[in-house]
Amino acid sequence: MAFEFAGNVYGAAPFVMEKVQASANCYQGQLLRLDVDAGGVVEPVAVAAAGPDTTSYIAGLCSAVRTSPTYDSTYQGDLATYDTTQAAQIANDPKGPTLVDVTIIRPGDKIKAPICKGTIGTNLDLLTATAISTDGLTVTHNAITTSTSFYSVIYCRTGLNKGQYRRVTTGATGTQTVLVAFTYDVAVGDTFVVANVGGLPGSTAHFDVDSQFQAIDGGGQNNSYYRGQILELNLETAGYEWMVFTIYGMHLAHFL
């Protein structure tokens, strides 16, 4: 699973721009931005450069490869190989520059994306509680990637609080503090997971992309990010974490 269109909050159908010229190697399921300086139209989005990012303008999702698609097992999708020379274009099928279909992302479009740590196939850190919390406000655990105060979410996978989500109000590597207590005491051995995605459903997403531009990097410290609206969040199963969200218009290239 990579980035995919998941509907529109206003009921609009997806809008697909067909046969768009690529400016770099593109993989099906990647988040794409407008080309900056490579002579084509779209290329994979960049990792956020600021909080919030102001340099990449997101065009949409790579929904199909039109020119000489080849399946890539690492990216688990078709590859569009960017080329510029006459010889390469003559060898293409169909002949010419590399083309992809782009599902344009508009304000209100819902995007579903997997959540990983750094790259697809690497799971978020599992937290195992090492101390009791009788007020449900603190989870003390093994060291993990640093969470970010107010921009991280903690989820209980096992224990009396299984299934509960809380916003992290004080982030750290070995302790997560919340303001809204877990309903029951935290016991030694309870397990949790933290995703650095911004907040709970209904709140603002602060998200960045993984190294393959096919997922949300929920393990990176959330200082540079894109923003949107979190609609659904699921951290229940390792390797199958995902989020449904919209992207704020300030990051989008199209306002159709």
Secondary structure, DSSP 8 states (H G I E B T S, - for coil): ---EEEEETT-----EEEEEEBSS-EETT-EEEE-SSSSSSEEE-----SSS--S--EEEEEEEE-SS-EEETTTTEEEE----SHHHHHHSSSSSS-EEEEEE--TTEEEEEEEESSSTT----EEEB-S-BTTS-EEEBS--S---TTTEEEEEEESTTTT-EEEEEE--SSEEEESS--SS-B-TT-EEEEE-SSSSTTSEEEE-B-TTSSSEESSS-TTS-EEEEEEEEE-SSTT--EEEEEE-GGGBS---
